[in-house]
């Protein structure tokens, strides 16, 4: 470093003074400074003003990409029945000091998305289709770089979508038809009876089927399911495969003592069965009995899952996974959810990650969601344990099936909870 010893800790203003002297008379400064300023002039000559402007523009596009990753979920098409709320600042390019005149400019920043150097218009199209379509992704707050990078690649490598085959689409449709048909039959046959309809969020059924199918492909042999009243009969019929005559007889109360309150029993009952998946695997399903107290079943289902993992699967978390179904109002307001999540990462209580499905019909009992909570989303509590959150339009079953596959892969890879917020509506009571 002796050749640069003339720099030392000199004051920048002194350097500027020397440079001006050098410009007026190069021989007025010593040789070391003379060589230094020659190099500086050479570098300055090779740095054009346009080059500097292009560098600045690249930084602006990188900031735009980062904003879509962090805030794109606020500007999605995930709500099937409401106009999205307005958030500021928006993702308009003008907010990043870019303009329409930049749309045809090629930026190296496209490499960050895996599409190579690309026009700004193509970068925008990529970001919008990936982050502001019918799936909203929240994951950039996670403090584990490996997790963030994995999610980022999985989301961006295929623009956050799956091209399903014709047979796969028929499979999704068949489960959707079963869900819709069941609710329509109950509505006509048992007029006026309390049934906690799933109508408006019927895509829960193909979603649960996707969890089981993908889970079986990844080696899961058993699921423990905790869920509330809403949608329970549909899950019993179309996922648990409980015989229809048993379900319908419960509407008449034929199997219960005359002192039992007949209208409510069918929504509390659990069920255990085994089902065969499309790839030929046999999977055990255990639906835990449910009281009327909101979310009380959540720690019970997780505790039962841990017990079975310890005693039946030799502590192998990849063999059993809990599925916890929440209502949007309940997950946001019931303290037992927070307590369960706080314990979920502890050695003595962890279960290798639960799959949380939120049946978000956007109303809690009779309360509009904007009057029911202070948080932006009902799922914001998931950020306490740095779990990824996906918000999905309930009227887009293929987007939901895609998200389920991503969520199951994440759960098996990192053994952490994942939350899927299915936005729908409530058609009947």
C-alpha positions in Angstrom: 0.0 0.0 0.0 3.1 2.3 0.1 2.4 3.5 -3.5 -0.9 5.0 -2.3 0.7 6.4 0.9 0.3 10.0 -0.4 -3.5 9.6 0.1 -3.4 8.9 3.9 -6.3 10.5 5.7 -6.2 13.7 3.7 -9.2 16.0 3.8 -11.4 15.7 0.6 -11.3 19.5 0.3 -7.5 19.4 0.2 -7.7 16.8 -2.6 -10.1 19.1 -4.5 -7.6 22.0 -4.1 -4.7 19.9 -5.4 -6.8 18.8 -8.3 -7.5 22.4 -9.3 -3.8 23.1 -9.1 -3.1 20.1 -11.2 -5.6 21.3 -13.9 -3.9 24.7 -14.0 -0.4 23.3 -14.0 0.3 19.6 -13.8 3.9 20.1 -12.7 2.8 22.0 -9.6 1.9 18.8 -7.8 4.2 16.0 -6.9 4.5 12.9 -9.1 2.3 10.7 -6.9 -0.6 13.1 -7.1 0.1 13.7 -10.8 -0.3 10.0 -11.6 -3.4 9.8 -9.4 -5.1 12.6 -11.2 -4.2 11.2 -14.6 -6.0 8.0 -13.7 -8.9 10.0 -12.4 -9.2 11.9 -15.7 -9.0 8.7 -17.7 -11.8 7.1 -15.7 -13.9 10.2 -15.9 -13.5 10.3 -19.7 -14.8 6.7 -19.9 -17.9 7.5 -17.8 -20.6 9.1 -19.9 -23.5 11.0 -18.5 -25.9 8.6 -20.2 -24.3 5.7 -18.6 -24.9 7.2 -15.2 -28.5 7.9 -16.0 -29.0 4.3 -17.1 -27.5 3.0 -13.9 -29.9 5.2 -11.9 -32.8 3.8 -14.0 -31.7 0.2 -13.3 -31.9 1.0 -9.6 -35.4 2.4 -10.0 -36.6 -0.8 -11.8 -35.0 -2.9 -9.0 -36.9 -0.9 -6.5 -40.1 -1.5 -8.5 -39.5 -5.3 -8.5 -38.9 -5.2 -4.7 -42.1 -3.3 -4.2 -44.1 -5.9 -6.1 -42.6 -8.6 -4.0 -43.4 -6.8 -0.7 -46.6 -5.0 -1.5 -48.1 -6.7 -4.5 -50.6 -8.6 -2.3 -52.4 -5.3 -1.6 -53.3 -4.8 -5.2 -54.5 -8.2 -6.2 -57.8 -9.5 -7.8 -58.4 -11.9 -4.9 -61.8 -10.6 -3.7 -64.6 -12.2 -5.8 -67.4 -9.9 -4.5 -66.0 -6.6 -3.3 -64.0 -3.8 -4.8 -60.5 -3.9 -3.4 -59.5 -1.4 -0.7 -57.2 1.4 -1.8 -53.7 1.5 -0.5 -51.1 4.2 -1.0 -48.6 4.5 -2.5 -49.6 2.4 -5.5 -47.3 0.4 -7.7 -47.6 2.8 -10.6 -44.3 3.3 -12.3 -44.5 7.0 -11.8 -44.0 6.4 -8.1 -40.6 4.9 -8.9 -39.5 7.9 -11.0 -40.2 5.9 -14.2 -42.4 7.0 -17.0 -44.2 5.5 -20.1 -41.3 6.6 -22.2 -39.2 3.9 -20.4 -41.6 1.1 -21.3 -39.6 0.1 -24.4 -36.2 0.4 -22.7 -34.3 -2.8 -22.0 -33.2 -3.2 -18.4 -30.7 -5.7 -16.9 -32.9 -5.8 -13.8 -35.0 -8.4 -15.6 -32.3 -10.9 -14.6 -33.6 -10.7 -11.0 -36.8 -12.3 -12.2 -35.1 -14.9 -14.3 -36.3 -13.5 -17.6 -32.9 -11.9 -18.6 -32.5 -8.4 -19.9 -36.1 -7.2 -20.7 -38.2 -4.3 -21.7 -39.8 -2.5 -18.8 -43.2 -3.3 -20.3 -42.3 -7.1 -20.1 -41.0 -6.7 -16.6 -44.3 -5.1 -15.6 -46.4 -7.8 -17.3 -44.3 -10.4 -15.4 -44.7 -8.7 -12.1 -48.5 -8.1 -12.5 -49.2 -11.7 -13.5 -47.1 -13.1 -10.7 -48.0 -10.8 -7.8 -51.3 -9.0 -8.5 -53.5 -11.6 -10.2 -55.8 -13.9 -8.2 -53.1 -15.0 -5.7 -51.5 -12.6 -3.2 -48.2 -13.6 -1.6 -46.8 -12.4 1.7 -43.3 -13.7 2.6 -40.7 -10.9 2.4 -40.9 -10.3 6.2 -39.5 -13.8 6.9 -36.0 -13.4 8.4 -34.6 -16.7 7.0 -32.9 -16.0 3.6 -33.1 -19.6 2.6 -36.9 -19.7 3.1 -37.4 -16.3 1.3 -35.2 -17.4 -1.7 -37.0 -20.7 -2.0 -40.4 -19.1 -1.9 -39.3 -16.4 -4.4 -38.0 -18.9 -6.9 -41.1 -21.1 -6.6 -43.4 -18.1 -7.0 -41.5 -16.5 -9.9 -40.2 -19.5 -11.9 -43.7 -20.2 -13.2 -45.4 -16.8 -12.7 -47.2 -18.3 -9.7 -49.4 -20.6 -11.7 -49.7 -24.2 -12.7 -50.7 -25.4 -16.2 -53.0 -28.2 -15.3 -53.7 -31.1 -17.7 -57.2 -31.7 -18.9 -57.6 -34.7 -16.5 -56.4 -32.6 -13.5 -58.9 -29.9 -14.4 -61.7 -32.5 -14.5 -60.5 -33.7 -11.1 -60.8 -30.2 -9.6 -64.2 -29.7 -11.3 -65.6 -33.0 -10.0 -64.9 -32.0 -6.4 -66.3 -28.6 -6.9 -69.5 -30.1 -8.3 -69.8 -32.4 -5.3 -69.4 -29.5 -2.9 -72.0 -27.4 -4.8 -74.4 -30.3 -5.3 -74.3 -31.3 -1.6 -75.2 -27.7 -0.4 -78.0 -27.3 -3.0 -79.5 -30.7 -1.9 -79.4 -29.8 1.8 -80.9 -26.4 1.1 -83.9 -27.9 -0.8 -84.4 -31.0 1.3 -84.1 -29.5 4.8 -85.6 -26.1 4.4 -85.1 -23.8 7.3 -82.7 -26.1 9.2 -79.5 -24.7 10.5 -76.7 -26.2 8.4 -73.7 -23.7 8.4 -73.5 -23.7 4.6 -70.3 -23.6 2.7 -71.9 -21.8 -0.2 -69.7 -19.0 -1.3 -66.5 -20.8 -0.4 -67.2 -24.3 -1.9 -63.6 -24.3 -3.2 -62.6 -25.5 0.3 -63.5 -29.0 -0.9 -61.2 -29.2 -3.9 -58.6 -27.4 -1.8 -58.7 -30.1 0.9 -58.6 -32.8 -1.7 -55.5 -31.1 -3.1 -53.9 -31.1 0.3 -54.5 -34.8 0.7 -53.4 -35.7 -2.8 -50.2 -33.7 -2.8 -49.4 -34.7 0.8 -49.7 -38.3 -0.1 -47.3 -37.8 -3.1 -44.8 -36.2 -0.6 -45.0 -39.1 1.9 -47.7 -38.0 4.3 -49.7 -41.0 5.7 -52.1 -39.3 8.0 -53.9 -36.0 8.5 -55.5 -34.7 11.7 -58.2 -32.1 10.9 -59.6 -29.5 13.2 -62.4 -27.3 11.9 -65.5 -25.2 13.0 -69.1 -25.8 12.2 -69.2 -24.0 8.8 -68.7 -26.5 6.0 -68.3 -29.5 8.3 -71.1 -31.5 6.8 -69.7 -31.0 3.3 -66.2 -32.0 4.5 -67.7 -35.1 6.2 -69.5 -36.1 3.0 -67.0 -35.2 0.2 -63.6 -35.5 2.0 -64.1 -37.9 4.9 -66.6 -40.0 2.7 -69.0 -40.4 5.6 -72.1 -42.2 4.1 -74.8 -39.7 3.0 -77.6 -41.7 4.7 -75.8 -41.3 8.1 -75.5 -37.6 7.5 -79.1 -37.1 6.5 -80.5 -39.3 9.3 -78.8 -36.9 11.7 -81.0 -34.1 10.4 -83.9 -36.1 11.7 -82.1 -37.0 15.0 -83.0 -40.7 14.6 -79.9 -41.9 16.4 -80.0 -39.7 19.4 -81.7 -39.7 22.8 -84.8 -37.5 22.9 -83.1 -35.2 25.5 -80.4 -34.3 23.0 -80.7 -30.9 21.2 -81.2 -32.5 17.7 -80.4 -29.4 15.6 -76.8 -29.0 16.8 -75.3 -32.5 17.2 -74.3 -33.1 13.6 -72.0 -30.1 13.6 -70.0 -31.3 16.6 -69.2 -34.9 15.6 -65.8 -36.2 14.5 -65.0 -39.0 12.1 -62.1 -41.2 11.2 -61.6 -43.0 8.0 -59.0 -44.0 5.4 -59.1 -42.9 1.8 -57.3 -43.9 -1.4 -55.6 -41.2 -3.4 -55.3 -41.0 -7.1 -51.7 -42.4 -7.0 -52.9 -45.4 -5.0 -51.7 -44.3 -1.6 -53.9 -45.0 1.5 -54.2 -42.0 3.8 -55.7 -41.9 7.3 -58.0 -38.9 8.0 -59.1 -37.9 11.5 -61.6 -35.1 11.9 -61.6 -34.0 15.6 -64.9 -33.5 17.4 -65.7 -29.8 17.7 -67.4 -27.8 20.5 -69.3 -24.6 19.9 -66.4 -22.5 21.3 -64.6 -20.8 18.4 -61.1 -22.1 17.8 -61.1 -24.4 20.9 -60.5 -27.3 18.6 -57.2 -25.8 17.3 -54.8 -26.8 20.1 -56.7 -30.1 20.5 -56.0 -31.0 16.9 -52.4 -29.9 17.1 -51.9 -31.8 20.4 -53.4 -35.0 19.0 -51.2 -34.6 15.9 -48.0 -34.4 18.1 -49.1 -37.4 20.1 -49.6 -39.5 17.1 -46.3 -38.3 15.5 -44.4 -39.3 18.6 -46.1 -42.7 19.2 -47.0 -43.9 15.7 -44.4 -42.3 13.4 -41.3 -42.3 15.6 -41.2 -38.5 15.7 -41.1 -38.2 11.9 -43.0 -35.0 11.2 -43.1 -35.7 7.4 -45.6 -38.6 8.0 -48.5 -36.7 9.6 -49.7 -33.1 9.1 -52.5 -31.2 10.8 -55.0 -29.3 8.7 -56.6 -26.5 10.7 -59.6 -24.7 9.1 -60.5 -21.3 10.5 -63.2 -18.7 10.0 -61.8 -15.3 9.1 -63.4 -13.6 12.2 -62.4 -16.4 14.6 -58.7 -16.6 13.6 -58.4 -12.8 14.0 -60.1 -12.5 17.3 -59.7 -15.7 19.4 -56.8 -15.7 21.8 -56.3 -19.4 21.7 -55.0 -19.1 18.1 -52.2 -16.8 19.3 -51.4 -19.1 22.2 -51.2 -22.1 19.9 -49.0 -20.4 17.4 -46.7 -19.1 20.1 -46.2 -22.8 21.2 -45.9 -24.1 17.6 -42.1 -23.6 17.3 -41.2 -25.0 20.7 -39.4 -28.3 20.8 -42.0 -30.0 23.0 -45.0 -28.9 21.0 -44.0 -28.5 17.3 -45.7 -30.7 14.7 -43.6 -30.0 11.7 -46.0 -27.3 10.4 -49.8 -27.2 10.1 -51.7 -26.3 7.0 -54.1 -23.5 7.9 -57.0 -22.9 5.6 -59.1 -19.8 6.2 -62.7 -19.9 5.1 -63.0 -16.2 4.6 -66.6 -15.3 3.9 -65.8 -11.7 4.9 -68.4 -11.5 7.7 -68.2 -12.6 11.4 -71.6 -13.6 12.6 -73.3 -10.3 11.4 -70.3 -8.0 11.4 -68.6 -6.6 8.3 -64.9 -7.4 8.4 -63.9 -3.7 8.4 -65.6 -3.3 11.7 -64.3 -6.5 13.2 -60.5 -6.1 13.3 -57.7 -3.6 13.3 -55.3 -5.6 11.1 -55.3 -5.5 7.3 -55.9 -9.2 7.0 -57.4 -11.8 9.3 -54.2 -13.8 8.8 -51.8 -11.2 10.0 -51.3 -13.2 13.2 -49.3 -15.7 11.1 -46.5 -13.2 10.9 -45.8 -13.7 14.6 -44.1 -17.1 13.6 -42.9 -15.8 10.2 -45.1 -18.1 8.2 -45.9 -17.4 4.6 -49.4 -16.3 3.8 -51.3 -16.7 0.5 -54.5 -14.9 -0.3 -56.5 -16.6 -3.0 -59.7 -15.7 -4.9 -62.2 -18.4 -3.9 -63.7 -18.3 -7.4 -60.5 -19.4 -9.0 -60.2 -23.1 -8.1 -57.1 -23.7 -10.3 -55.2 -20.9 -8.5 -56.2 -22.4 -5.2 -55.0 -25.9 -6.3 -51.7 -24.4 -7.4 -51.3 -22.6 -4.1 -52.0 -25.8 -2.2 -49.3 -27.7 -4.0 -46.8 -24.9 -3.2 -47.9 -24.8 0.4 -47.5 -28.6 0.8 -44.1 -28.5 -0.8 -43.1 -25.7 1.6 -44.4 -27.6 4.6 -42.5 -30.7 3.8 -39.3 -28.8 2.9 -39.2 -26.5 6.0 -41.5 -28.1 8.5 -43.3 -24.8 9.2 -46.8 -23.6 9.3 -48.4 -22.1 6.1 -51.6 -20.1 5.8 -54.0 -20.0 2.8 -56.7 -17.3 3.0 -59.6 -18.4 0.7 -61.6 -15.3 0.0 -65.3 -15.9 -0.8 -68.6 -14.9 0.6 -71.6 -16.1 2.6 -74.6 -16.9 0.5 -76.8 -18.5 3.2 -76.6 -18.9 7.0 
